[in-house]
Amino acid sequence: MATQLGEAKSSTELVISWEALPADFHLEDEPVENTGQPLLAGALRESLEISGFIQPQMLIASNFGLCATINGQFIAKAPDWVYVRSVNQVLGERKSYTPNLDGEIPAIVMEFLSDTEGGEYSFKRTYPPGKWFFYEQILQVPIYIIFDPNGGLLEFYQLENRRYELKQPDENGRHWIDSMGLFLGTWQGTKEARTGYWLRWWDEGGNLLLWAVEQIEQERQQKERLIAYLQSQGIDPNNLP
C-alpha cells in the first residue's frame, strides 16, 4: 500500500508505503534518557487501566517502534507514549506497529523532554526524517504532545490542514481529547519517589482518574468515615450483624 505526500515543503516527492517490519531490520535499542520517563509513561497507563478505559483492541505503549517506508527506506520512530484506538489483530506481544497495515493511525503520540536533545521539534525531511516531520507529514497523527517534566510545560498540537497547530488549554488548564473522551492536563506531586510534574487524565465530569495508591487511600478514608459514623450512632463496627 503506497501513498504520495502531495503538499510537501520540498520539490522531492515522497512515496510512503506501509509494510511489515523487515525480518533483518534492527530496531535501535537506545537506553531510556532518564529514569523519570518510564514512570511518566507508566502513570499514564495505570490510571486508564484502573478506570476500565483500556480495551483489548487498543494499543498503548512506550518507547515502541512506529514504522513506515519512505521512498523505499524503512523508518521506525519510538515515541515516549503512543495510543492507538483500534488494531486489526490483538497480539500478546508486538515488536513494532505499522499504521494502516496493522490498524488505525495512532490517535496520540507523546514525547517527554529531557536534558538530551531528542529531535522532538525536528522537521528534517531527508533520511532519516525528524520526529516532528514523521508524526505530522508521514503518519499524520492527529495529536502530538510534547511535555517538559521539569518545568511542567505541556504543548498540545493538533493536526489541521496537514500542519500541527498549538492549542491552548481550557480554564482548568486541561485539553479535551475527543478520541478518548478524556481531558489531559498536568499535576504536581509525588509518585514512586518522584516529585514533580506529571500528566494526568480527567473524565468528562472533571473527575481525576486515580492511580492505585490514590484509590487505596480513598477507600481507606471512606472506611474510616463509615466507622466514625457507626460509632457516633452507638454501633460497634466490629459487631455488625
One Martini backbone bead per residue (centre of mass of N, CA, C, O) as a GRO file, in nm:
protein
  241
    1MET     BB    1   0.092   0.039   0.027
    2ALA     BB    2   0.064   0.360  -0.137
    3THR     BB    3   0.166   0.701  -0.092
    4GLN     BB    4   0.141   1.055  -0.148
    5LEU     BB    5   0.298   1.362  -0.081
    6GLY     BB    6   0.166   1.654  -0.183
    7GLU     BB    7   0.231   1.861   0.062
    8ALA     BB    8   0.543   1.992   0.018
    9LYS     BB    9   0.847   2.165   0.090
   10SER     BB   10   0.958   1.991  -0.132
   11SER     BB   11   1.025   1.876  -0.457
   12THR     BB   12   1.040   1.610  -0.328
   13GLU     BB   13   0.890   1.314  -0.354
   14LEU     BB   14   0.685   1.114  -0.145
   15VAL     BB   15   0.688   0.763  -0.085
   16ILE     BB   16   0.440   0.582   0.091
   17SER     BB   17   0.461   0.282   0.289
   18TRP     BB   18   0.298  -0.021   0.436
   19GLU     BB   19   0.517  -0.227   0.610
   20ALA     BB   20   0.659  -0.472   0.740
   21LEU     BB   21   0.890  -0.574   0.939
   22PRO     BB   22   1.185  -0.656   0.871
   23ALA     BB   23   1.368  -0.928   0.961
   24ASP     BB   24   1.660  -0.750   0.932
   25PHE     BB   25   1.566  -0.534   1.124
   26HIS     BB   26   1.717  -0.296   1.349
   27LEU     BB   27   1.623  -0.198   1.645
   28GLU     BB   28   1.682   0.047   1.844
   29ASP     BB   29   1.848   0.016   2.177
   30GLU     BB   30   1.793   0.265   2.362
   31PRO     BB   31   1.834   0.429   2.628
   32VAL     BB   32   1.691   0.579   2.866
   33GLU     BB   33   1.729   0.911   2.940
   34ASN     BB   34   1.549   0.867   3.208
   35THR     BB   35   1.384   0.753   3.496
   36GLY     BB   36   1.113   0.925   3.454
   37GLN     BB   37   0.982   0.824   3.188
   38PRO     BB   38   0.856   0.548   3.275
   39LEU     BB   39   0.677   0.676   3.494
   40LEU     BB   40   0.505   0.856   3.314
   41ALA     BB   41   0.395   0.631   3.130
   42GLY     BB   42   0.281   0.442   3.354
   43ALA     BB   43   0.080   0.648   3.479
   44LEU     BB   44  -0.102   0.679   3.232
   45ARG     BB   45  -0.191   0.378   3.222
   46GLU     BB   46  -0.289   0.308   3.509
   47SER     BB   47  -0.550   0.489   3.518
   48LEU     BB   48  -0.683   0.350   3.274
   49GLU     BB   49  -0.703   0.067   3.393
   50ILE     BB   50  -0.863   0.128   3.656
   51SER     BB   51  -1.112   0.267   3.491
   52GLY     BB   52  -1.163   0.076   3.222
   53PHE     BB   53  -1.063   0.189   2.938
   54ILE     BB   54  -0.913  -0.052   2.844
   55GLN     BB   55  -0.897  -0.234   2.542
   56PRO     BB   56  -0.798  -0.496   2.347
   57GLN     BB   57  -0.779  -0.312   2.068
   58MET     BB   58  -0.570  -0.157   2.205
   59LEU     BB   59  -0.272   0.065   2.191
   60ILE     BB   60  -0.029   0.090   2.459
   61ALA     BB   61   0.289   0.263   2.452
   62SER     BB   62   0.654   0.260   2.505
   63ASN     BB   63   0.916   0.270   2.326
   64PHE     BB   64   0.776   0.226   2.026
   65GLY     BB   65   0.762   0.117   1.702
   66LEU     BB   66   0.705   0.329   1.429
   67CYS     BB   67   0.610   0.257   1.088
   68ALA     BB   68   0.777   0.331   0.766
   69THR     BB   69   0.799   0.379   0.406
   70ILE     BB   70   1.048   0.589   0.238
   71ASN     BB   71   1.157   0.556  -0.058
   72GLY     BB   72   1.238   0.246   0.043
   73GLN     BB   73   1.279   0.344   0.345
   74PHE     BB   74   1.305   0.240   0.661
   75ILE     BB   75   1.103   0.355   0.944
   76ALA     BB   76   1.168   0.422   1.304
   77LYS     BB   77   0.976   0.538   1.581
   78ALA     BB   78   1.000   0.615   1.951
   79PRO     BB   79   0.782   0.703   2.148
   80ASP     BB   80   0.701   0.758   2.482
   81TRP     BB   81   0.390   0.769   2.375
   82VAL     BB   82   0.107   0.558   2.267
   83TYR     BB   83  -0.220   0.576   2.087
   84VAL     BB   84  -0.442   0.313   1.983
   85ARG     BB   85  -0.769   0.239   1.925
   86SER     BB   86  -0.724   0.024   1.668
   87VAL     BB   87  -0.661  -0.306   1.588
   88ASN     BB   88  -0.664  -0.589   1.389
   89GLN     BB   89  -0.473  -0.747   1.605
   90VAL     BB   90  -0.452  -0.931   1.894
   91LEU     BB   91  -0.150  -0.915   2.084
   92GLY     BB   92   0.078  -0.995   2.323
   93GLU     BB   93   0.315  -0.917   2.116
   94ARG     BB   94   0.526  -0.639   2.001
   95LYS     BB   95   0.775  -0.479   1.798
   96SER     BB   96   0.559  -0.325   1.617
   97TYR     BB   97   0.397  -0.048   1.418
   98THR     BB   98   0.182  -0.032   1.123
   99PRO     BB   99   0.006   0.173   0.978
  100ASN     BB  100  -0.282   0.032   0.810
  101LEU     BB  101  -0.177  -0.260   0.843
  102ASP     BB  102  -0.240  -0.298   1.176
  103GLY     BB  103  -0.416  -0.022   1.172
  104GLU     BB  104  -0.455   0.253   1.305
  105ILE     BB  105  -0.378   0.554   1.349
  106PRO     BB  106  -0.248   0.725   1.573
  107ALA     BB  107  -0.393   0.952   1.799
  108ILE     BB  108  -0.126   0.954   1.991
  109VAL     BB  109   0.172   1.138   2.069
  110MET     BB  110   0.462   1.133   2.291
  111GLU     BB  111   0.702   1.367   2.438
  112PHE     BB  112   0.981   1.373   2.663
  113LEU     BB  113   1.174   1.590   2.795
  114SER     BB  114   1.528   1.647   2.810
  115ASP     BB  115   1.864   1.720   2.833
  116THR     BB  116   1.847   1.563   2.572
  117GLU     BB  117   1.839   1.581   2.249
  118GLY     BB  118   1.544   1.434   2.054
  119GLY     BB  119   1.385   1.573   1.802
  120GLU     BB  120   1.086   1.684   1.861
  121TYR     BB  121   1.119   1.949   1.642
  122SER     BB  122   1.190   1.794   1.388
  123PHE     BB  123   1.177   1.874   1.016
  124LYS     BB  124   1.332   1.662   0.888
  125ARG     BB  125   1.322   1.513   0.559
  126THR     BB  126   1.555   1.357   0.546
  127TYR     BB  127   1.745   1.090   0.585
  128PRO     BB  128   1.635   1.076   0.871
  129PRO     BB  129   1.362   1.185   0.993
  130GLY     BB  130   1.200   1.374   1.193
  131LYS     BB  131   0.962   1.360   1.425
  132TRP     BB  132   0.770   1.579   1.337
  133PHE     BB  133   0.755   1.493   1.039
  134PHE     BB  134   0.663   1.202   1.087
  135TYR     BB  135   0.394   1.266   1.242
  136GLU     BB  136   0.274   1.485   1.044
  137GLN     BB  137   0.348   1.380   0.732
  138ILE     BB  138   0.339   1.065   0.747
  139LEU     BB  139   0.125   0.971   0.973
  140GLN     BB  140  -0.081   1.183   1.077
  141VAL     BB  141  -0.113   1.263   1.372
  142PRO     BB  142  -0.355   1.435   1.543
  143ILE     BB  143  -0.172   1.415   1.820
  144TYR     BB  144   0.088   1.623   1.968
  145ILE     BB  145   0.299   1.574   2.258
  146ILE     BB  146   0.488   1.803   2.464
  147PHE     BB  147   0.683   1.733   2.763
  148ASP     BB  148   0.798   1.905   3.061
  149PRO     BB  149   0.883   1.775   3.366
  150ASN     BB  150   1.035   2.016   3.497
  151GLY     BB  151   0.832   2.271   3.412
  152GLY     BB  152   0.529   2.165   3.302
  153LEU     BB  153   0.512   2.183   2.998
  154LEU     BB  154   0.228   2.175   2.771
  155GLU     BB  155   0.220   2.062   2.434
  156PHE     BB  156  -0.065   2.100   2.210
  157TYR     BB  157  -0.107   1.929   1.906
  158GLN     BB  158  -0.303   1.984   1.605
  159LEU     BB  159  -0.430   1.860   1.316
  160GLU     BB  160  -0.429   2.111   1.045
  161ASN     BB  161  -0.389   2.105   0.729
  162ARG     BB  162  -0.117   1.926   0.776
  163ARG     BB  163  -0.078   2.088   1.056
  164TYR     BB  164   0.053   2.189   1.349
  165GLU     BB  165  -0.145   2.320   1.623
  166LEU     BB  166  -0.147   2.520   1.886
  167LYS     BB  167  -0.312   2.460   2.198
  168GLN     BB  168  -0.523   2.575   2.434
  169PRO     BB  169  -0.635   2.559   2.732
  170ASP     BB  170  -0.851   2.558   2.959
  171GLU     BB  171  -0.955   2.690   3.263
  172ASN     BB  172  -0.804   2.414   3.393
  173GLY     BB  173  -0.553   2.326   3.205
  174ARG     BB  174  -0.701   2.155   2.975
  175HIS     BB  175  -0.744   1.879   2.735
  176TRP     BB  176  -0.952   1.771   2.491
  177ILE     BB  177  -1.011   1.418   2.394
  178ASP     BB  178  -1.218   1.275   2.177
  179SER     BB  179  -1.096   0.978   2.126
  180MET     BB  180  -1.124   0.934   2.464
  181GLY     BB  181  -1.305   1.112   2.658
  182LEU     BB  182  -1.067   1.310   2.769
  183PHE     BB  183  -0.859   1.473   2.987
  184LEU     BB  184  -0.552   1.669   2.971
  185GLY     BB  185  -0.296   1.724   3.226
  186THR     BB  186  -0.145   1.873   3.496
  187TRP     BB  187   0.057   1.756   3.783
  188GLN     BB  188   0.159   1.800   4.129
  189GLY     BB  189   0.388   1.554   4.275
  190THR     BB  190   0.393   1.221   4.424
  191LYS     BB  191   0.557   0.924   4.273
  192GLU     BB  192   0.774   0.689   4.318
  193ALA     BB  193   0.986   0.914   4.434
  194ARG     BB  194   0.857   1.133   4.241
  195THR     BB  195   0.896   1.485   4.219
  196GLY     BB  196   0.648   1.665   4.021
  197TYR     BB  197   0.551   1.647   3.702
  198TRP     BB  198   0.238   1.541   3.550
  199LEU     BB  199   0.031   1.336   3.367
  200ARG     BB  200  -0.331   1.362   3.347
  201TRP     BB  201  -0.660   1.233   3.395
  202TRP     BB  202  -0.996   1.332   3.295
  203ASP     BB  203  -1.314   1.337   3.295
  204GLU     BB  204  -1.598   1.489   3.182
  205GLY     BB  205  -1.661   1.573   3.499
  206GLY     BB  206  -1.359   1.627   3.635
  207ASN     BB  207  -1.242   1.351   3.718
  208LEU     BB  208  -0.987   1.196   3.854
  209LEU     BB  209  -0.768   0.955   3.760
  210LEU     BB  210  -0.656   0.706   3.948
  211TRP     BB  211  -0.430   0.568   4.131
  212ALA     BB  212  -0.375   0.309   4.330
  213VAL     BB  213  -0.283   0.467   4.586
  214GLU     BB  214  -0.532   0.658   4.580
  215GLN     BB  215  -0.755   0.446   4.599
  216ILE     BB  216  -0.670   0.328   4.870
  217GLU     BB  217  -0.695   0.593   5.029
  218GLN     BB  218  -0.992   0.645   4.968
  219GLU     BB  219  -1.099   0.380   5.099
  220ARG     BB  220  -0.985   0.434   5.381
  221GLN     BB  221  -1.146   0.698   5.435
  222GLN     BB  222  -1.427   0.576   5.400
  223LYS     BB  223  -1.400   0.371   5.631
  224GLU     BB  224  -1.349   0.578   5.859
  225ARG     BB  225  -1.618   0.730   5.826
  226LEU     BB  226  -1.800   0.488   5.882
  227ILE     BB  227  -1.698   0.422   6.163
  228ALA     BB  228  -1.761   0.699   6.288
  229TYR     BB  229  -2.063   0.688   6.236
  230LEU     BB  230  -2.132   0.431   6.393
  231GLN     BB  231  -2.023   0.532   6.666
  232SER     BB  232  -2.219   0.781   6.681
  233GLN     BB  233  -2.467   0.549   6.692
  234GLY     BB  234  -2.369   0.309   6.887
  235ILE     BB  235  -2.191   0.130   6.691
  236ASP     BB  236  -2.017  -0.165   6.649
  237PRO     BB  237  -1.816  -0.248   6.383
  238ASN     BB  238  -1.729  -0.544   6.509
  239ASN     BB  239  -2.072  -0.608   6.557
  240LEU     BB  240  -2.203  -0.686   6.298
  241PRO     BB  241  -2.462  -0.871   6.144
   0.00000   0.00000   0.00000
